[in-house]
């Protein structure tokens, strides 16, 4: 099961693997931003399992583990680079030794990102052990548009030089994406999207501009996989313990409204023998031909479940419509 990264023409597996969690612990402006301690050997086995199951698209970032995720991914793909599509992200100052990430300036919005794009790219290329990246994503969600357009100019230069194949912006701001994405080398937007939340206006814009919508939080930071209950508690080094920007969690616990909504559509999502996670990914594919979900992983078992969702394909139009009716949308 394949999809195309918008007007770049790059073909990828219909599901990608999100590499945030395999970065391990790290700090961003004084706050814990990781998912806890990880086993690099298990991460490597999981990456190899994904490839064996036909998932060749990996989404990482310089931020994740302050470079550690990129290093693990690069080492795992050392002899497999020609079989993979790698997306990574940039826009911050990364201190690998201290495992800390900070903006290039007093605030994220006013960061001098454009002046550091090439420096960021060289760091990522070194950690990934490659001489190009397939997809390079601006990672500063709220960067002012004038500064983002300066970044875009550098990105188009990097595409012309062959160091980047296509680029995009990881943000949920339709007005910003509409202006930014007219760059000739732009092929994607990375947005939050899952069966319970997301910005339909931005998805419609991506379709109109022939951009791939690659999707953050397709499993709701794990909640839509069905294994998180009202009693679930997270460790202090797990970002879900303190996350404030994601509506699926409140004060370190699953949002009860989300759990009730998920229960109401569980039967549809698990149709045809799918697991709940596989059904959640199937909804994203059913939502638009431009979508490519990026579920995160820490284990071989998670990768196996997510990659095998491709064996079932998208939900049917009737199933999609019934979900909308049940959720009252």
Residue, then its C-alpha position, 0 to 999 in steps of 0.5 A: x500500500x503506497x502513497x505519494x508525497x504530494x507534488x514531490x512525486x516521492x512514493x512512500x508506504x501508506x504508513x510511516x513510523x514516528x521516531x519521537x519516542x525512540x529518542x529517549x529523555x530530553x529537555x526543551x526549554x526546561x521541560x521534559x519532552x521525551x517518552x522515558x528511557x528507551x532500549x536502543x537495541x529494541x528500537x533498532x529491531x523495530x526499525x528493521x521490522x518495519x522495513x520487512x513489513x513494507x513500511x519504509x517511511x521514517x519521521x524523526x527530528x533533531x529535537x527528539x532526544x536532542x539528536x539521539x533519535x536521528x543517531x539510532x535511526x541512522x545506525x539502524x538504516x546504515x546498510x538500508x538507506x536506499x530502501x528508505x524515505x527519511x523525514x527529519x525536522x529542524x529549527x532549534x539549537x540542539x545540545x546533544x551532550x546535555x540533551x537540551x533543546x532551545x530556540x535560536x532567540x528569546x522566543x520560538x516565534x521570533x527565532x532566527x531559524x533562517x540563519x541556522x538551516x544549513x547548520x541544522x541540516x549538517x548536524x542531522x546528516x551527520x547523525x543520520x549517516x547520510x548525505x541527503x534527507x528526503x523530507x526536511x520539515x520546519x519544526x517551529x510551530x509558531x514561527x512568524x510568517x516573514x521568518x518562515x518565508x526566509x527559511x523557505x528560500x534556504x530550503x529551495x536552495x537545498x533542494x536545488x543542491x540535492x541535499x533535500x528532496x522536498x520540504x514542508x512545515x510542521x504546523x496546524x496554521x492554514x494561513x501560514x501553510x498557504x503562503x509557505x507552501x508555494x515554494x517550488x520544492x515544497x511537497x508536504x505539510x505535517x499536521x495533527x490528525x486522528x479520528x477525534x481531532x485535527x484541522x479539516x481546513x488544513x487538510x482541504x488546503x493540502x489537497x488543493x495545493x497537492x501537498x501530502x498531509x503527513x499526520x502527527x498523533x494518528x493514535x492520539x499519543x497512544x490513547x486510540x490504541x485502546x490500552x489506556x484507561x481512566x486508571x492509567x498513570x504515566x512516569x514523570x519522564x513521560x511527556x503525557x504526564x504533563x502535556x497541556x497542548x494535546x486534548x486527549x490528556x488532562x492532568x496526566x490522565x486520559x480525557x474521559x470525553x475521548x474515552x467515551x467517544x472512542x468506545x462509541x466507534x470501537x465496533x466500526x474501527x475494529x471491523x474485519x479483524x482490525x485492532x483498534x490502532x489499525x482501525x484508527x489508521x484506517x480512518x485516516x486513510x479513508x479521510x483523504x488520499x493525501x494522508x499518511x499517518x505517522x504512529x510512534x513506536x518503542x517496540x517491535x510489537x507496536x511497529x508490527x501492529x501498525x505496519x499490518x494495518x496496511x493489509x486491511x486498507x482504509x475504512x469504507x465510505x459508509x463506515x466513515x459516514x457512520x463514524x461522523x454520524x455517531x460523533x455528531x460532526 
